[in-house]
Amino acid sequence: MKFRFYFITLAILLFAFPLKSQQSPKREFRGAWIQTVHQSQYQNMDKATMQTYLTAMLDGLQQMGINAVIFQVRPQADAFYRSSLEPWSRFLTGTQGIAPTPVWDPMQYLIEACHERNMEFHAWLNPYRVKSNLNEQLAPGHIYHKHPEWFVTYGNQLYFDPGLPESRKFICQVVDDIVSRYDIDAIHMDDYFYPYPIAGKEFPDQKSFARYGNGLSLSDWRRNNVNFLIQELHQTISQRKPWVRFGISPFGIYRNKKNDTNGSDTNGLQNYDDLYADVLMWTRNGWVDYMMPQLYWEIGHKAACYETLIYWWNRHGNGRHLYIGQDVKRTMNAADVNPKYSQLNHKIQLSRYLDNISGNCFWPAH
């Protein structure tokens, strides 16, 4: 069986060996994202084959210096683990709600395998997404069938309505269930809060806004909804196991300077305005333990220069741990000042030079 370590292998090799004048920091977060959404390989594997596949992946990542694995355990309100709240994931078995045969727990297996290798395991959840295509079938026991009023359709996808307290409560229950039963090191969420906007289409939350808006503007109310979720998740995790960290990997631009003097000198989609994610509030209030912005652009990108953004994030860590999300393929394909080399070494040097950045995370791990 072939394993797709090509890009991350080159990445680690290229930033590990050229830095002769700069030793690796004594403590550095070196993570890798392993996505399961839209990954078809697992449904064709039996237990032994999948465990062999995952073991080889972890061995390869360990050899390359990775010390934290961020594995997507809840891609679409379904589970890569035993859950009484949500069905088995269709990306695991091919049909949502159908258990693997024989029944086993991939997340538990990965936690134990990571810890045997002195690697952290971060359980990665998507909070709101339920269907990425409306033609997908939900398992009979899915929470949607019990409470369809909690959900909205936007474009060709189905989401929990972020404006409903019931949605937040259920998501917190899912997180509490994971934290209470599994020896994870962190709960991780990425950039998908309110969905990325679709041109000409308004997100259909008019009913919940009419009920819970309380005189706020629509934008402020939406941001409040996400703020409430992050705060409640922080409280849920802290009360259950205070040593388990909570981390967010947001889109790389908070706000553009043209809209906010505190923003970055960029011109792109914004967390605050477009995804309703006030990520700086979360760090200022201590609701997250680490922030991992996805700085996937090249150094010199006209709309969103990596160098501009990494300096901006370094100034706005607000005392939280700060790691940088790296797109390996895109970086490997971008020439540095000396066109003989890619930009990866340059990017890693920047992350090690800046005082408030403590590591990197690589996309994708396979």
C-alpha positions in Angstrom: 0.0 0.0 0.0 1.4 3.4 -0.9 1.1 6.3 1.6 0.9 9.9 0.4 3.7 11.5 2.5 5.3 13.2 -0.5 4.6 16.9 0.3 5.0 16.8 4.0 8.2 14.7 3.7 9.8 17.3 1.5 8.6 20.0 3.8 10.2 18.5 6.9 13.4 17.7 5.1 13.7 21.1 3.5 13.2 23.0 6.7 15.1 20.7 9.0 18.4 20.5 7.1 19.2 23.9 5.6 18.9 25.7 9.0 22.5 25.0 10.0 22.9 28.4 11.6 19.6 28.2 13.4 19.0 25.2 15.7 15.5 23.9 16.2 13.8 25.4 19.3 13.9 23.3 22.4 10.1 23.2 22.5 8.2 23.5 19.2 4.8 22.5 18.2 5.0 20.5 14.9 1.5 19.3 14.0 -0.2 17.7 11.0 -3.8 17.7 10.0 -5.4 14.4 9.0 -8.8 15.1 7.4 -11.5 12.5 7.0 -14.2 14.5 5.2 -14.5 13.4 1.6 -11.8 10.8 2.1 -13.0 7.6 0.5 -10.1 5.3 1.4 -11.3 4.3 4.9 -14.6 2.8 3.7 -12.8 0.2 1.7 -10.6 -1.0 4.6 -11.3 -3.6 7.2 -10.1 -3.2 10.8 -6.7 -4.7 10.2 -6.0 -2.8 7.0 -7.1 0.5 8.5 -5.0 0.0 11.6 -2.0 -0.9 9.4 -2.6 2.3 7.3 -2.9 4.5 10.4 0.1 3.0 12.1 2.2 3.5 9.0 1.0 7.1 8.8 1.9 7.8 12.4 5.3 6.2 12.0 6.1 8.3 9.0 5.0 11.5 10.7 7.0 10.6 13.8 10.1 10.0 11.8 9.6 13.4 10.2 9.5 15.2 13.5 5.8 15.7 13.9 4.7 15.7 17.6 1.0 16.4 17.4 -1.7 14.9 15.2 -4.9 16.7 14.5 -7.4 14.1 13.4 -10.9 14.9 12.1 -13.2 12.8 14.3 -16.4 14.6 13.5 -16.5 15.6 9.9 -20.3 16.1 9.4 -22.1 15.7 12.7 -21.0 12.0 12.6 -18.3 10.1 14.3 -15.0 8.2 13.9 -15.6 6.9 17.4 -18.2 5.2 19.5 -21.0 7.7 20.2 -24.5 7.6 21.6 -25.1 11.1 20.4 -24.2 10.9 16.7 -24.0 8.1 14.1 -20.9 6.4 12.7 -19.4 8.5 9.9 -20.2 7.6 6.3 -16.5 8.4 5.6 -15.6 5.5 7.8 -17.9 2.8 6.5 -19.5 4.2 3.4 -23.0 4.6 5.0 -23.7 6.9 7.9 -24.9 5.0 10.9 -23.3 1.7 9.9 -20.7 0.5 12.4 -17.4 -0.9 11.3 -17.2 -4.7 11.2 -16.0 -5.9 13.6 -16.9 -2.9 15.8 -13.8 -1.0 16.9 -13.0 2.6 17.8 -10.6 4.4 15.4 -10.2 7.4 17.7 -9.3 5.3 20.7 -6.8 3.4 18.6 -5.2 6.6 17.4 -5.0 8.2 20.9 -3.1 5.1 22.2 -0.9 5.0 19.1 0.0 8.7 19.3 0.7 8.5 23.0 3.0 5.5 22.5 5.0 7.7 20.2 4.9 10.7 22.6 2.7 12.6 20.1 -0.3 14.7 21.1 -3.8 13.8 19.8 -6.1 16.7 19.0 -9.7 15.7 18.3 -10.8 17.8 15.4 -14.5 18.6 15.1 -16.6 20.7 12.6 -19.3 22.3 14.7 -22.1 23.2 12.4 -21.8 21.2 9.1 -24.2 18.3 8.7 -24.4 17.7 4.9 -22.0 18.9 2.2 -24.6 17.8 -0.4 -28.3 17.7 0.2 -28.5 14.3 -1.6 -26.5 12.7 1.2 -28.6 10.4 3.5 -28.6 10.9 7.2 -28.8 7.9 9.5 -32.2 7.1 11.0 -30.9 8.0 14.5 -29.4 11.3 13.5 -30.4 14.3 15.7 -31.8 16.0 12.6 -34.8 13.6 12.5 -35.6 14.4 16.1 -35.2 18.1 15.8 -35.3 19.3 12.2 -36.2 22.8 13.5 -32.5 23.2 14.6 -31.2 23.1 11.0 -31.1 25.3 8.0 -30.2 24.8 4.3 -27.7 27.1 2.7 -26.7 26.5 -0.9 -26.6 22.7 -1.3 -25.6 22.1 2.3 -27.3 21.5 5.7 -26.1 23.2 8.9 -27.0 23.5 12.5 -28.5 27.0 13.0 -25.8 28.8 15.0 -28.5 31.2 16.3 -30.3 28.6 18.4 -29.3 27.9 22.0 -30.3 24.3 21.3 -27.7 23.9 18.6 -24.9 25.2 21.0 -26.1 23.0 23.8 -26.0 19.9 21.6 -22.5 20.7 20.2 -21.3 21.2 23.8 -22.8 17.8 24.7 -20.8 16.2 21.9 -17.6 17.8 23.0 -18.2 16.9 26.7 -18.8 13.3 25.7 -15.5 13.1 23.9 -13.5 14.9 26.7 -15.1 12.8 29.4 -14.5 9.4 27.8 -11.2 9.8 25.9 -7.7 10.7 26.9 -7.3 13.4 24.3 -4.9 16.3 24.5 -7.0 18.9 22.8 -10.3 19.7 21.1 -9.7 21.4 17.8 -11.9 23.4 15.4 -10.9 24.9 12.1 -12.3 27.8 10.1 -15.9 26.6 9.5 -18.2 28.6 11.7 -20.8 30.4 9.8 -20.3 29.0 6.3 -18.3 30.8 3.6 -20.6 33.2 1.9 -22.3 32.3 -1.4 -22.6 35.3 -3.7 -26.2 36.5 -3.9 -27.5 34.2 -1.2 -28.3 35.2 2.4 -27.8 32.7 5.2 -31.4 31.7 6.2 -31.4 32.5 9.9 -34.2 35.0 9.8 -36.5 33.1 12.2 -33.8 32.7 14.9 -32.7 36.3 14.4 -36.3 37.5 14.9 -36.5 35.4 18.1 -33.1 36.0 19.6 -31.8 39.2 18.0 -32.5 41.4 21.0 -32.0 44.6 19.0 -28.5 43.8 17.7 -27.6 44.2 14.1 -27.6 40.9 12.2 -23.8 40.9 11.9 -23.3 41.6 15.6 -25.8 38.9 16.5 -24.2 36.3 14.4 -20.8 37.1 15.9 -22.4 36.8 19.4 -23.7 33.4 18.5 -20.2 32.1 17.7 -18.8 33.9 20.7 -21.3 32.1 22.9 -20.4 28.8 21.4 -16.7 29.3 22.0 -17.2 30.5 25.5 -19.5 27.6 26.3 -17.1 25.1 24.8 -14.3 26.5 26.9 -16.3 26.2 30.0 -17.4 22.7 29.1 -13.8 21.5 28.6 -12.4 23.3 31.6 -15.0 22.0 34.0 -14.6 18.4 32.7 -10.8 18.2 32.3 -9.0 21.5 32.7 -5.8 20.1 31.3 -7.4 19.4 27.9 -6.6 22.3 25.6 -9.0 24.0 23.2 -7.6 25.3 19.9 -9.0 27.1 16.9 -7.5 27.2 13.4 -9.2 30.2 11.8 -9.0 31.6 8.3 -5.8 33.6 8.0 -7.2 37.2 7.9 -8.9 38.7 10.9 -9.9 42.0 9.1 -8.4 44.0 6.3 -6.9 47.4 7.3 -9.3 49.2 5.0 -12.2 48.1 7.3 -10.3 48.2 10.6 -7.2 50.2 11.4 -6.2 47.2 13.6 -6.4 44.9 10.7 -3.7 43.6 8.4 -2.6 45.2 5.1 -4.4 42.6 3.1 -7.4 42.4 0.8 -9.3 39.2 1.3 -12.2 37.4 3.0 -12.3 38.3 6.7 -13.1 36.2 9.8 -14.9 39.0 11.6 -17.1 40.3 8.7 -17.7 37.2 6.6 -17.4 34.2 8.9 -18.6 36.1 12.0 -15.6 34.8 14.0 -14.2 37.4 16.3 -11.1 35.4 16.9 -9.3 38.2 18.8 -12.0 38.3 21.4 -11.5 34.6 22.0 -7.9 35.1 22.7 -8.3 38.2 24.8 -10.9 36.5 27.0 -8.8 33.3 27.3 -11.5 31.2 25.8 -9.0 29.3 23.6 -5.6 27.9 24.6 -4.1 28.2 21.2 -4.7 29.9 17.9 -3.5 28.3 14.6 -4.2 30.7 11.7 -4.2 29.2 8.3 -1.6 31.3 6.5 -1.7 29.3 3.2 -0.6 32.2 0.9 2.8 32.8 -0.6 5.3 35.4 0.6 4.7 38.2 -1.8 1.0 37.3 -2.5 -0.6 40.5 -3.7 -3.8 40.2 -1.7 -2.6 38.3 1.3 1.2 38.2 1.8 2.3 35.5 4.1 5.0 37.7 5.6 2.6 40.5 6.3 0.2 38.1 8.0 2.7 36.3 10.2 4.0 39.6 11.6 0.4 40.7 12.2 -0.5 37.5 14.1 2.7 37.7 16.1 1.5 41.1 17.4 -2.0 39.8 18.2 -1.4 36.5 20.1 -2.9 38.0 23.3 -0.9 35.7 25.4 -2.3 32.5 23.9 -0.1 29.9 22.3 0.2 30.7 18.6 1.1 28.2 15.8 1.0 28.8 12.0 -1.0 26.6 9.6 1.1 25.8 6.5 -0.1 24.7 3.1 2.7 22.3 2.1 2.0 21.9 -1.6 1.4 25.5 -2.2 4.5 26.5 -0.3 6.6 23.9 -2.1 5.5 25.3 -5.4 6.4 28.9 -4.6 9.9 30.1 -5.4 11.8 32.0 -2.8 14.1 35.0 -3.4 16.6 32.5 -4.8 14.4 30.6 -7.2 16.4 27.4 -6.7 14.5 27.0 -3.4 10.9 26.9 -2.3 9.6 29.3 0.3 9.2 26.7 3.0 12.6 27.3 4.7 11.9 31.1 4.6 8.5 30.6 6.3 9.9 28.3 9.0 12.7 30.7 9.8 10.2 33.5 10.2 8.0 31.4 12.6 11.1 30.6 14.6 12.4 34.2 14.6 9.1 35.8 15.9 8.8 35.8 19.7 5.1 34.9 20.0 5.0 31.9 17.6 5.7 28.5 19.0 5.4 26.1 16.1 3.7 25.1 12.8 1.0 22.7 11.6 1.1 21.2 8.1 -1.7 20.6 5.7 -2.2 17.9 4.6 -0.5 15.1 6.4 -1.3 12.5 3.7 
